[in-house]
Each structure stands twice: as C-alpha cells, then as structure tokens.
Amino acid sequence: MKIICIGRNYSEHAKELGNEIPERPVIFMKPDTAVLKGNDFYIPEFSDDVHYELEVVVKISKGGKYIQKETAHKHYEEIGLGIDFTARDLQSELKSKGLPWELAKGFDGSAVVGNFFKKENFNVDSLNFSLLKNKEKVQEGNTKDMMFTIDDIIAFVSQYFTLRVGDLIFTGTPKGVGKVEENDILEAYLEDEKVLDIRIL
C-alpha cells in the first residue's frame, strides 16, 4: 500500500504557509508504517511543533497506469477523512536546506486514516469537512475549493506511479492548520457526521 499525499491543493492554505500556488499537483509520500494504530497520537521526541492537517482521503479500488481524467472516477469507490501530522519545525529546517520532507511527513503514526464510506452517498465535488480541536472548530473545507480535483489527482499521479488496489491518496488540506499539544482532542466531521476522534499524548 502506498500513501500518496497532495500538498498545496487549497490556495488559502498555500498562502498561510507562504508557499507559491502550484501549477501542477505537489506530491509527497508516506510509508505504510506512518498509519496510526488506534486513536492515540504521541508527539514525537524530535519535534516541538507538530501540526494537524485534515484531508479528504481516497482509497483506490481499481489499479491502473496512465489513467485518463475522464475515467478516473472508476478507480475509487470510497472516501474518508485523514489527518496528515507534520513536524513543521523539522519540515522548515529541511526545506531551508533544499532537502526532502520525508522525516517531517512520514514518521510513524503521522497518517491518521478513518473509516471509509461509499462515494455515491456524497457529492464528492462539493464535500464539506471540518476539524475541531478541544471542541473549537479550527479547520473547515469543501472539495469544490481544491485546485486539483480527485479525478485530476488520480490522472496526474498515475503518470508517474502505478496505482494499486488499497493505495490511499490524501488530497490536501484547507487553511487553518495548527499546532497540537498534549491532551488535545481532535474530532473530524464529514458533512455532519463525526468520523475521527484522536487524543494527543
């Protein structure tokens, strides 16, 4: 299983981090060991500035290579929510040296993956999702604001990586990312249904 992540896919998020608006999807990856087991996230010892990033996640149900945008919708049947935990201080240090981000993005437990739901139950092109930290809403997004749609992403990624059944695609985070502290509680909502409940330790 591959975990493929899209960076800077919401323009307001790119702006809040001082990044340029990309002309094509920004790709990075996490290993399968990044998937969080259970509901407890432990802040790693190598970072003092871990941020939450809530994202819509797509699970690939039909593999393929060089998938066309017009047929991309046939390659996934389920969607869900996930959190891309990022060691922001480490990421900033690596970026300043022109180095890859994997240490800041792919560490153990950095990919929260919730339950998946049949996509036909939603309008995936206008899907509301939100994150509460300690009962206060900190992130709110809608897939209509993505610069690259789910179909765009599947078509683009498959030019470079063969997609296989079970691969996960994190589609990007809206503005509002922020730091987590010990004892924080994160709750994620897909439309009006709570689908994630994470405790920070």
C-alpha positions in Angstrom: 0.0 0.0 0.0 1.2 3.5 -0.9 0.2 6.6 0.8 0.3 9.4 -1.8 -0.2 13.0 -0.5 -1.0 16.2 -2.3 0.4 19.4 -1.0 -0.8 23.0 -1.5 -4.1 21.9 -3.1 -6.1 24.7 -1.4 -4.9 28.1 -2.3 -5.6 29.7 1.1 -3.6 27.0 2.9 -0.6 27.6 0.5 -0.8 31.3 1.3 -1.0 30.8 5.1 2.4 28.9 4.9 3.9 31.4 2.5 4.1 28.9 -0.4 3.6 29.6 -4.1 0.4 28.5 -5.8 1.4 25.4 -7.8 0.8 24.9 -11.5 0.5 21.1 -11.0 0.0 18.9 -8.0 2.7 18.8 -5.4 3.4 15.2 -4.4 5.0 13.6 -1.4 4.6 10.2 0.1 4.3 8.4 3.4 5.3 4.8 4.1 2.7 2.4 5.3 4.3 2.4 8.7 3.0 6.0 9.0 -0.6 4.8 9.5 -1.6 5.5 13.1 -2.8 2.4 15.1 -5.6 3.3 17.4 -6.8 6.7 18.4 -3.8 8.0 20.4 -1.2 10.1 18.7 2.1 10.6 20.6 4.0 13.7 19.8 7.5 12.5 18.6 10.5 13.5 20.6 12.2 15.1 17.6 9.7 17.9 17.2 8.3 20.8 19.2 5.8 21.9 16.6 3.6 19.1 15.2 0.7 20.4 13.1 -2.6 18.8 12.2 -3.7 18.9 8.6 -7.2 17.5 7.9 -7.8 16.0 4.4 -10.2 14.0 2.3 -8.7 10.6 1.6 -9.5 8.4 -1.4 -9.0 4.7 -1.4 -8.1 3.2 -4.8 -10.3 0.3 -5.8 -9.1 -0.4 -9.3 -5.4 -0.2 -10.2 -4.0 1.5 -13.3 -1.3 3.4 -15.1 -1.7 6.4 -17.3 -5.3 6.8 -16.2 -7.3 9.4 -18.1 -9.2 12.1 -16.2 -12.4 11.0 -17.9 -12.2 7.5 -16.4 -10.5 8.4 -13.1 -13.8 8.1 -11.2 -13.9 4.4 -12.0 -10.7 3.8 -9.9 -12.1 4.6 -6.5 -15.4 3.7 -4.7 -14.8 5.0 -1.2 -13.7 8.2 0.5 -12.9 9.2 4.1 -11.0 11.6 6.2 -7.5 11.6 7.5 -5.0 13.7 9.3 -1.5 14.4 7.9 0.5 15.2 11.0 3.5 17.3 10.1 6.6 18.1 12.2 6.6 21.7 11.0 9.8 22.8 12.6 11.7 19.9 11.0 10.0 20.5 7.7 11.0 24.1 7.7 14.6 23.2 8.5 14.7 20.6 5.7 13.1 23.0 3.2 15.6 25.7 4.0 18.4 23.3 3.1 16.7 22.1 -0.1 16.2 18.7 1.3 13.2 16.3 1.1 10.4 16.4 3.6 10.1 12.7 4.5 11.4 13.0 8.0 8.8 15.6 8.8 5.9 13.9 7.0 6.4 10.2 7.0 7.3 9.3 10.6 5.5 6.6 12.5 1.9 7.5 13.3 1.8 10.6 11.1 -1.0 9.4 8.9 -4.4 9.1 10.6 -6.9 7.2 8.4 -10.5 6.9 9.5 -13.3 4.7 8.2 -14.2 4.8 4.5 -17.7 5.5 3.0 -19.3 4.8 -0.3 -18.7 7.8 -2.5 -22.2 7.6 -4.0 -23.5 8.8 -0.7 -21.9 12.2 -1.2 -21.3 14.8 -3.8 -17.5 14.4 -3.9 -17.1 17.6 -5.9 -18.7 19.7 -3.1 -18.0 17.8 0.1 -17.9 19.6 3.5 -15.4 18.5 6.1 -14.2 20.1 9.3 -11.9 19.6 12.3 -12.5 20.5 15.9 -9.7 20.9 18.5 -10.9 20.7 22.0 -14.5 21.4 20.8 -13.4 24.5 18.8 -13.6 24.4 15.0 -10.1 25.1 13.6 -10.4 23.8 10.0 -13.3 23.8 7.6 -13.1 22.9 3.9 -15.0 21.9 0.9 -13.7 19.9 -2.0 -15.0 22.4 -4.5 -12.2 24.7 -3.4 -9.5 22.2 -4.4 -7.3 23.4 -7.2 -6.9 19.9 -8.5 -10.0 17.6 -8.3 -9.9 14.0 -7.2 -10.0 13.0 -10.9 -7.2 15.4 -11.7 -5.1 13.9 -9.0 -5.6 10.3 -10.0 -4.8 11.0 -13.6 -1.7 13.0 -12.7 -0.3 10.6 -10.1 -0.8 7.6 -12.4 1.5 9.1 -15.0 4.4 8.5 -12.5 3.2 5.7 -10.1 1.2 2.7 -11.0 -1.8 2.8 -8.7 -2.8 -0.4 -7.0 -5.9 -1.5 -5.1 -5.7 -0.3 -1.5 -3.5 2.7 -2.2 -4.5 5.9 -0.3 -4.5 9.4 -1.7 -4.5 12.3 0.8 -6.0 15.1 -1.3 -4.7 18.2 0.5 -5.7 20.4 3.5 -7.6 23.7 3.7 -6.4 26.7 5.7 -6.4 26.6 9.5 -3.6 24.1 10.2 -2.1 24.5 13.6 0.0 23.0 16.5 -1.1 20.2 18.7 -0.3 19.9 22.4 -0.5 17.1 24.9 -4.1 16.3 26.0 -5.7 18.0 22.9 -8.7 16.2 21.4 -9.2 16.3 17.7 -12.6 15.5 16.1 -13.1 15.3 12.4 -16.5 15.6 10.6 -17.5 14.5 7.2 -20.6 16.6 6.4 -22.3 16.5 9.8 -21.0 13.0 10.9 -18.1 12.6 13.3 -15.7 10.1 11.7 -12.4 10.7 13.7 -11.6 11.1 17.3 -7.9 11.5 18.2 -6.2 12.1 21.5 -2.8 13.8 21.6 -0.3 12.4 24.1 
